[in-house]
Amino acid sequence: MKRQISVGLLLAVGLLSWGAAHPEQAWSDNSCSLQTLKGIYLYHCAGVQVVNGQPVHFAFAGKDHYHGDGTMSGVYSLSDNGALSHYVSYTGTYTVNPDCTGAFSTVDENGVAIHADLFFERDGEEVNFVLTDSGVVDAGVERRVHK
């Protein structure tokens, strides 16, 4: 029994020593950049916006194309309180911070502007977003489908 405890203790100390000699890479060694969000992403979500003091329900789905250089484009379809808009195109810009947060601003072909905060991992495969325009309550997830 004494020998088993000694071997176990020796193994634990060895593993701890190995971990100290080989620490994980620092956060800044593998930070996010504009290239993190390069590719085509699909998304869908539903939410509420306040129009003339009244809540209006909406749902939309679409495709974002992040170009890897801070510019983006895309297309969406929208049901806005039952009124439908099909395949509306938009362009915009996005930023990426080293800590894998960011933001985007887009304007669609009808002049509608949308702003969002972004949260993602270093691989950029999935992006969580929350729309930040006044009077809008909405958040969603988009997933990369093509790099």
C-alpha positions in Angstrom: 0.0 0.0 0.0 2.9 2.4 0.9 4.5 1.7 -2.5 1.2 2.5 -4.4 0.9 5.8 -2.6 4.5 6.7 -3.3 4.1 5.8 -7.0 0.8 7.8 -7.2 2.4 10.8 -5.5 5.5 10.6 -7.8 3.2 10.5 -10.8 1.1 13.5 -9.6 4.3 15.5 -8.9 5.7 14.6 -12.3 2.5 15.7 -14.1 2.4 18.9 -12.2 6.0 19.6 -13.1 5.4 18.8 -16.7 2.5 21.3 -16.7 4.6 24.0 -15.2 7.3 23.5 -17.8 4.8 23.4 -20.7 2.2 26.1 -19.9 -0.7 26.8 -22.2 -0.2 29.4 -24.7 -1.0 32.9 -23.5 -4.3 34.4 -24.8 -2.4 37.0 -26.9 -0.4 34.3 -28.7 -3.5 33.1 -30.5 -5.8 36.1 -30.6 -8.7 36.7 -33.0 -8.4 38.9 -36.1 -10.6 39.9 -39.1 -9.5 36.6 -40.7 -11.2 34.7 -37.9 -14.6 35.5 -39.4 -13.9 34.7 -43.0 -16.5 32.7 -44.8 -20.2 32.2 -45.3 -22.4 31.9 -42.3 -26.1 30.9 -42.0 -28.4 32.3 -39.3 -32.0 32.6 -38.2 -33.7 34.3 -35.3 -36.9 36.0 -34.2 -37.5 38.9 -31.9 -39.5 42.0 -31.0 -39.0 45.6 -32.0 -41.0 48.6 -30.7 -42.8 50.6 -33.5 -44.8 53.6 -32.5 -44.8 52.4 -28.9 -46.2 48.9 -29.9 -44.3 45.6 -29.9 -43.9 44.2 -33.4 -42.8 40.6 -33.8 -40.4 39.6 -36.5 -38.4 36.6 -37.8 -35.6 36.5 -40.3 -33.1 34.1 -41.8 -30.2 34.8 -44.0 -26.6 34.3 -45.0 -23.6 36.5 -44.1 -20.4 36.5 -46.1 -17.5 37.9 -44.0 -14.7 38.7 -46.5 -11.8 38.5 -43.9 -10.9 42.2 -44.4 -13.6 44.0 -42.3 -16.2 44.0 -45.1 -19.3 41.8 -45.4 -22.3 41.2 -47.6 -25.3 39.1 -47.4 -29.0 38.4 -48.0 -32.0 37.8 -45.8 -35.7 37.2 -45.9 -37.9 38.7 -43.2 -41.4 38.4 -41.8 -42.1 41.7 -40.0 -45.5 41.3 -38.2 -46.7 39.3 -41.1 -45.3 41.5 -43.9 -42.8 39.6 -46.0 -39.6 40.7 -47.6 -37.7 38.2 -49.7 -34.0 38.0 -50.5 -33.0 41.5 -49.4 -29.3 42.1 -50.0 -27.0 44.2 -47.7 -23.4 45.2 -47.3 -21.5 46.3 -44.2 -18.4 46.4 -42.1 -17.3 44.4 -39.1 -14.6 44.7 -36.4 -12.8 41.9 -34.5 -11.1 42.4 -31.2 -8.1 40.2 -30.0 -10.4 38.8 -27.3 -12.8 37.3 -29.9 -15.5 39.9 -29.6 -16.5 42.4 -32.3 -19.4 44.2 -33.9 -21.0 44.8 -37.3 -23.0 47.5 -39.1 -25.0 46.8 -42.2 -27.3 48.7 -44.5 -29.7 46.8 -46.8 -30.9 47.7 -50.2 -33.9 49.5 -48.7 -31.7 51.7 -46.5 -32.4 49.8 -43.2 -29.4 49.8 -40.9 -28.6 47.0 -38.4 -25.9 47.0 -35.7 -24.8 44.0 -33.6 -22.3 43.0 -31.0 -20.5 39.7 -31.8 -19.0 37.0 -29.5 -17.1 33.9 -30.8 -14.3 31.4 -30.3 -10.9 31.6 -31.9 -11.9 29.1 -34.6 -14.7 31.5 -35.8 -17.0 28.5 -36.6 -20.0 29.9 -34.6 -20.9 33.6 -33.8 -23.3 34.7 -31.2 -24.8 38.1 -31.9 -27.1 40.5 -30.2 -28.7 43.4 -32.1 -27.9 46.7 -30.5 -30.3 49.1 -32.3 -32.7 51.1 -30.0 -36.1 49.5 -29.5 -34.9 46.1 -30.9 -34.8 42.9 -28.7 -33.1 40.1 -30.6 -30.2 37.7 -30.5 -29.1 34.7 -32.4 -26.4 32.4 -33.6 -24.8 32.0 -37.0 -22.7 29.1 -38.1 -20.0 28.9 -40.8 -20.9 26.6 -43.6 -18.1 27.5 -46.1 -14.7 28.9 -45.5 
